[in-house]
């Protein structure tokens, strides 16, 4: 019998085949079109592990749904990482089925022995080239092998089970949840990349709720705001980098008519930016804490909590989600009391009541009311001459400058001090700022040992698909100069 997540996808696809499902680049496709391509791909994939070279296009959404409907495992492959790295990745995976655009498959899978499935759009049937081999790499219970963002090192894959995803998008007790009997009226906006857990989550949440959505190739301010104007969603999701683009744009509250709340995750968002957004647009920003390994969020702000507590708890990422548990421990693993600072441990609700504590590398504190603050990452702390520098503190200080769009801070080896902080800074469009001006600005906000020894102004900070600064690329910039 198929999993309840597979069943939910199947049921929603059949609710109203003629109704609009996905708007992409101004054109709507129907639920029937999505279902037709999805089911043809499911027939090829079966319950095998299937690599999908995912891009934010409707045919790739159908491919994702098709493999999940069939009970297979989607192995996320990011074609934007470059041909050589993608070829090496696929060579190591040795998957029996590969799906993607013709150009991607030609460039990245020469001489493959896998069955290939060429997709293009929802109007065009998939083209299947059988390999003649019978390799069958089944991973029972695994829905998606998701790439982590690769923020601090090479991306790795994390197994997300059908149970985890069902819990995240259907509810605490998905086995008791009834499938929708009609399509929802509102239209959502999906601007997170499908190669990131946020994109997969947003798509599956729309499907589970029987909600049509606008799919963007990537976050682009003009396309995003046009979708907001056209469809007036009540809630939108913006990663911090995108939120700052909206904040520092010429948009007004009228442009965001209908939006009642903004959610933000994947990377730290400063309380100052959250407050500035609310001051400008009159819309509360609800931050959250999640990780690919958790299969979704484990802590977040609710609107009720925000109204009651934000002024006294600003900067927190909220309280534990229903069914999740959080604690802070010292280096020996001993739980600390309220406001104790140590490593965060989590029991995600997605893993069930019997889950073990998962230790993160995040330095955190939890107050007596259960609100969680993420203070930085233990594996990113910079020790400068015996003083600890947290990169997020320096980044937040730099991003509080009115001319700074974004910043990334890493440690650089120093023969005398061990390490010193260095920073890449991306100015806001239409502004200029220099390193000396930024050092003076930081002088009133940071301790002297926290001020970067090198500040480089760049047109664009390298980022991962989730919008986080790619710290590996940032380090490479400083080691190559």
N, C-alpha and C positions, 0 to 999 in steps of 0.2 A: 504493500500500500504506500502511496506517495506521502511525503511529508506535508504537514499542514501549511507550510510556507508555499510549497509547490501547488497545493490545492487552491490556496488563496489567489495566487497569480492566475491560475487557470480560470477560476470563477470570475474574477474581475475582467479578464480579457473578453469574456463572453457576455457581459452585461448589456452592452449596446454597441455592436460592431460598427455601426455607421456613425457614431458620435466622435467628435474630435478628441484625440488623446495627447499628442505631442505637437507643439508649435516649435518649428526650427527655421530660423532665418526667414520669418514672416509667413511660413506656409504650415498649415495644419495637416497632420496625418491622423487617420482614424484608428480606433482600437482594433478594428478588423484587420487593417494592414499590419499593425504590430503583431497581432496574434498569428497571422499567416506566416510571416517570416520566422517568428519565434518557434512555432511548432515544426516548421521544416528543419530548422537547426537542431531542435530537440531530437528529431528522428535520427540525425547523423551522430549527435553527441552521445546519446544514451546516458549511462551512468559513469562515463569515463571522465578523466581529468582533461579539460579543454582549455588550451591557451587562447585568450582573446586579446589581440593587440588593440586595446580600448582607446577610442577617441569619443569625444562628446558629440555623437551623431545618432539619429534615431535608429539606424540599422544596428548600431552597437548596443543600444538599449535592448532591442529585440533579441540580439544574440545572447546577452546576459540573461534575459528572462527565459529564453528557450532552453538553455542549459539547466537552469534552476528548475524549470517545469519538469524536465526529464530526470531530475534527481542526480545530475552530474556535479562536477566540481569546476567552477570557473577559476582558472589560474590567471591572475591579472598580469598583463605584460604592458609595459609603458613604451610605446614606439617613439615617444618624444625624447628618450634618453640617448638617442643616437644609434645609428645602424650597427656599429661595431659592438657596442655594449649589449644591444638587444640580441644580436646574433649569438654572442657568447652566453647570454642568459638562456636562450632557447636551446642551444647545444647542451647546456648542463641539465636542463629540465627533461629533454627527450620525451615530449608529450605526443600522444597518439593522434590528437586533433588540434589544428590551429585555425583560427578565424581572424579575418581582418580585411582591410581594403586591399585591392590587388597590388597597388604600389608598395604598400607596407610588406606584404608577403613576398613579393618579388625581391625587395631590397634586403629583407632580413631573414629569409628562409631558403636561400639557394641550396638545392640538392637535398632538401628535407625528405625524410621518409614518412612524415606524418600525413594523414589525410588533411587536405587544406580546404577551407570553405571561404570563398571570396564573397564579400558583401559590399554593397554600394549604397543603396537607398531602399526605402520601403516599397517602392514601385517595382523593384527588380529582384527576381528570384535569386537566391544564393547559388553559386556555381561550386559544385563539389568535385574535387579530384581525389578519388580513393587511392590510398597508398598501396593497397595489397597486403599490408601487414596486419596482424591481429593483436598488436600490443594493447593491453588493457590495464591502464593504471587507474584503478578505482580507489577512491578515498572515502569509505562509507561515512556518512554523516557530515562531511565537510562541504559546505556550500561554496565558499570563496577562499582562495589562497591569496590574501591581499598583501601588496607591497606596502611596507612602511614608508614614511616620507623620505628617509635617508637624510634627516636633518644633520646628524652628527657623524655619519659614516655611510658605507654602502647600504642601499635599501635591502631589507630582508623580508621574507614572506611569513605571514602569520595566518594560521588556519582559523577561519570563522565558521562555526558549525551552523547547520540549519536551525538548531534550537536557539543559538545565540541571536541570529538575525530575526527569527520569528518573535523572540522576546522583545527585541528592539523596535520592530516596526508594527507588530500586531498588538502587543501588550503583555502585562505580567503573566497572564494565563491564556496564552494563545489557543490552547486546546479547547477553551470554553468560549472563545470569541466567535461571534457569528459573522460570516462574510457579508459585505454590503449587498443590498438588493437593488440599488440604483447608484448611478454615478453622482459624485459630489458636484456642486455648482462652482465653487471657487477654483481658481487656477493658481498653481504654485509656480515658483521660479527655481530651476535647478541650474546653478552656476558653478557648483563644485565639480572638479574633474572626476570622471568615472574611475580613474586609476588610483583614487584616494578613497578611503572608507567613507568619507563624508558624501561623496558623489553617489556611491552605491547605496548608502543609507537613504539619501534623499529620494532617489528613484524608487527604491523598494517601499518607502513610506507612502509615496504618491500612489503606487500600485495597490498597496494594502488598504489604503483609504478610498480607492476608486476615484482618484483625483487627477484631472488632466494637468499638464505642466508645460511651461516654456523651457526649452533646453538651450542653453548658451554654450558655444564652443569653449569659452573661457569668460572670466569676468571682464566685461568691457562696460565702462560707465554709461555710454550713450545707449547701448543695447539693453542694459539692465534697467535704466530708468524708463525707457520706452515700454518695457514689459510691465513695470510698476504702474505707469500711467494707464496702459491699456486694460490691465486686469485688476488693479487695486487689491492685491493680496493683503490679508490682515497681518500676516507675519512674514518676514523675510530673514534669510540667514546671510550674514556677511562675515568672512574671516577678517581679522584685524586690518590687514593691508587694504582690503576692499572697503572696509568701513572708513578708514582714513581718507581714501579717495573720495568717497561720498561726502564726508565731513568737510573737506577742504575744497569742494567743488562750488559752483555757483547755484546749486540746487536749493530750492526753498521748500517749506512745509507743503506748499501747494503741489509740488512735484510728487510728493510721497503721500498724497491723499489716499486714505484707506488703510495705510500701514499703521498698526497699533502697537507693534512690538518688533524689535530686532533681536535676533539671537546671534551670538558670536562665540566661536570656539577655535580649535586646532592650534592656536598660539596665544601667548599672553596679550591681553588688551589692557592698557593702563586705565585706571579709574578716571584720570583727567580726560582721556579721549571719550570714554563712555559718557561722562558728564557733559562734555562739550557737544557731543552728538544730541543728547537729550535737550540741552539748552537751545540748540539751533533748530531742531525739528520737532521738539515736543514729544519725542518717542523714546520710551525706556529701552535700554540695552541690557539684555539678559545674557550674562556670560556663563560658560560651562567648562567642565573639565572632562576630557575623554582621551582615549588612546585606542589605536588599532587593536592592541592585544585584548582590550576589554570588549570589543565588538560594539562599542558605542559609548555613551556618556555614563558617568558614575556620580557626578555632582553638577548642580546647576541652580540658577536662580529661578524661582517662580515669580509670576507677576505680583502675587499677594506678598511674598517675602520682600520683593523689591520695594513695594509701597511702604512697608512697615520698617524695614531694616537698612535700606541702602545707605542712608546718611551716616549711620553708625558702623556699618560693615563694608563700606565702599572699598573696592579692591579685592574682595573675596570672590571666589568663583561659585559661591552658593553652598547649599547643603546637599547631603547624600540623596541621590535619587531613590524612589521607592524600591525597596528590596536590596539596595546596595549598602555596604558598610565601609567606613573609613576609620583609620587610626594612624597615629604618628608614633614611630618607635625610634629609640636611640641606636647607636652602632651595634649594640649587642642584641637588638631585637626586643628590648623591653618597652612596652607601651608607655607613652608619656601622658601626663595629664593635660587639662586645658591650657592652651597657649604654649605648650612645650614645642620646641623647634627640633625637627629630626626628619627622618625619611618617611614618606607616605606609603602606607600599605592599604590595599583595596580588596574588597570582596565584591566583584561586579554582580549585579542582579542577573545579568545575562548568563552567568555560569551556574546559577542555581544555588539553593540554600546550603548545599554541602560543599561549596567551593572553598578551597584553601585561601589564605591571605596571599596576595600577590604583592611583592615588594617592588616599588618603583625607584627611579633614581631622582625623584623630585623631592626637594627640601620643602617642608610644609609646616603649617601649624593649624590647629583646629580649636576654635574657642568653645566656651562653655555652652553656647547655643547651637553648636554643631556646624558653624560656618567654617569653610576651608579656604585658606590662603596658600597659593603656590609661590614660594619665595625664590625659586631657582632650581637648577639641576646640579646635583652633587658632582656629576661627571663633567660639568662645564665650568665649575668654579676655577677661577684664576688665582693662584697664590703668588702675590707680588711681594717679594722680600719678607715673607711671613704674614702679610696681610691678605685676607680673603676678599676677592672682588667677584661679585655676582654679575655676570654679563647682562642679565635682564634689567638690573638696576641702572646700569650705564645706558643701555638701549632706551629705556623709558625716559631717562633724563634728556638724551639727545632728541627723542621724538617729541618732547615737550616744547622744543624750539619752533616758533611759528613758520620757519622756512623749511623744516625737515619733514619729508614725506615718510621716510623709513630709515631704519638703521640696523646694522648687524655688528655684534661685538664678539671677538674671539681673543684667545690668548696667543701671544707670540713668544717663542723661547728667547730668553735674555741671559747672557753669560754671568751677569752679576746678580740679578734679582730672581732668576728662575723663569718667570714669565711676566709679561706686561700686557695690559689690554690694548687692543687696536680696534679701529672701527671703520666700516664702510658706511657712508651716509648718502642717501638719495634725496636731493632737494625736491620740494614741491614744484610743480610746473609753473613757470613764469617767475621763479624766485632764484636768487643766487645767495650763497652763503660760503664762507671760507673756514678753513680749519682753525685759524687763530680766533675768529669770532666765536666758534663753537667751544673752544677751550675756555675762553673768558666766561661764556654762558654757563658752562659746567662748574666753574669755580665757585659759584654760589649755591650749587645744588649737590655736589659730590665732595667726598674727601679727596685730598690731593692724590692719594695712591690709586683712586678709582678712575682718574681722568686718563683717557687713552694717550699713549705715547705717540701714536700715529693715527691721524684722521684723514681718510681719503674720500674725496667727493666723487661720486660716480653717477652716471646717468640712470643706471638701473642696478639694483641689488639682485644677484642671482637667487632664485627662489625655487623651492620644491613645488610639485603640482598642487599641494595643499595651501600654498601661499606663504609658507614659512621661509625665512632666509635659509639658503643652502649653506650651512656653516662649513662644509667640506670645501666648497668652491670659494668661500670667503677666505678660509685659511690659505688655499692655494694662491689666491691673489697676493697675499702678503709674503708668502714664501718665495714667490717668483719675481718679486720686485726688490 
